[in-house]
């Protein structure tokens, strides 16, 4: 397969990637870190990529946009819509990087308690080819490393204190 393949429909794109990581945090802490822009910007992206902006409208049908900045200054926007929101257990959302494409990949993130820790399970579906799957593998491994490091640091606690108590909009 090459990177120049024609766009595929959801029915013909059958590659699925599953990445798992057990993190020493509660499902609630992980769900908040994944869905609150102030937290997300601190850990998102495999190094040396950094998240320079994040917008999240956390409701079914609501959108999100995440800006990944590469060392050369280039920014790649990831965006999509939430399909399922089940705090603090599960998120399902579409995933796109090309605004011109009608094709969306799908990501399901589950937060499953394992004693005093939580297993984060990322299932990335409808990946168009093996090259893209390999890039996603590297990306998700780096993101989960960043999430684990962020939640084990005092930085997460400072962000939580600065945000104050949760308020309904």
N, C-alpha and C positions, 0 to 999 in steps of 0.2 A: 504494500500500500504506500501511496505517497501523500504528501500534504496538499496536493492539488486536486484531490478528489472532489467530485461534484457534491453539492449539498444533499443530505439524506433526509428522508422523512423519519418521524419518530418510529415508525414500524420497522424500518430497515436498519436503524442504528441499534445494535444489540449489545454493545460493550458496556459492562457495568464494573465499577471499581468499588471495593469496600476497604476502608481504612479504619483501624481500631486503635484506641489508646486509652489506657486506664490512667486517670488523673486524680491526684489527691485533693479533691474538692467535692462539694455537694452538687447534686443535679441543679439545684437552684442557682448556685454561684456560676456554674457553667452556662446555664441558659441565659442568665443576665449578661455574662461576658460576651456571649454570641449575639445578643439582640440589642445591646445598648451601644450606640456609636462611640461614646467616650471610652468604653472598655475595648471595643473591637479594634479601634485605631491603635491601641497599645500592643496588640499581639498578632494581628492578622498578617499573613504573608510569609512565605519562606524567605529566610535571609539570603541575599541582601535586599530583597524587596521590602518596601515599607508601605503601610497604609496611610495615605495622606488625607483621605476624606472618606466619610461613611455617612450614608443617610438611610434610615430604616423607618418605614411606616408599618409597624408590627400589628397587622390585622390581615385576615384572609382577603386576598385581592390587593393588599397594599404592596408597594414596591420597595426595593432596596437598591442602592448603588454603592459600590466599593471601589475606591481608586487605589490601584497598585502602582507605586512608583519604582521604576528600575534604576540601578546605579547610573545609567546614562541619561537620566532625567525623563525618559519616556514614561507616560502614564497609560495604563490599561484599565478601563472601566469594566467592572463585572456588574451585571444588573439582572433583575428578574422580579417575580411576584411570589408572594407567599400563598401556598395552597392549603397547608395545614399548620396550625399553631396549637400545640398542646403543652402549655407550661407545666412543669419544667422538664417534660419528657421527650418532646418530639417537635421538629420543624421540618416542613417540606416546602421547597421553593424551586422555581425555575432558575436556570443559569444561562446567561448569554454574555458574549463579549463583542458581538458584531450587531450594531443597531439595525443594519440593513437585513439581517437574516430573520426569517420567520421561524427558524428552527430553534428550539430550546432544549438544553439538557435539563436534568432534574437532580436535585440533591435532597436526600433525607438525612437528617442528623438526629440520632437518638442518644439520650442521656440515661444510662441504666446504672442505678446504684449497685456497688459491689463492696459491701462492708462500709468502711469509712471513706472509700473512694468512689469514683463514678467512671464507668466505661463510656467513652464517646465513640459512637459508631457512625461513620460517614459513608453513605452509600450514594455514589455518583453514577447516575444512569443516563442512557441515551447518548453515550460518547461515540462520536462518529468514526474514530479510527484508533489504532494502537499507539500512534505517535502522540495523539492528544491524551489518551489514557496515561501514558508514561509521564507526560507533563503534569497532569492532574495528580498522579501518585506523588511526585516530588513536591508539588504545591501543598497537598493535604498533609503529608508528613511534616513539612516545615511549619504549616499553620498549627498543627497539634503540638509540635515542640514549643512553639511560641506561646500557645495557650497554657500549656503546663508550666512553663517558666514564669509567665505573667502571674498566674494564680498562686504560685509558690513564693512570689516576691511580695514585699511590703507595698509595692506600687498599686496592686489591686485594692488593698485595704484603704490606701489614701484616696483612690478614685471613688470608692464606695462612700467614704466619709464626706468627700467634697460634694457628691451628688445629693446627699441628704436622704431623707426617707422617700420611698416611692410615692409618687403622686399620680392620681388618675387625671388624664387630660379631659 
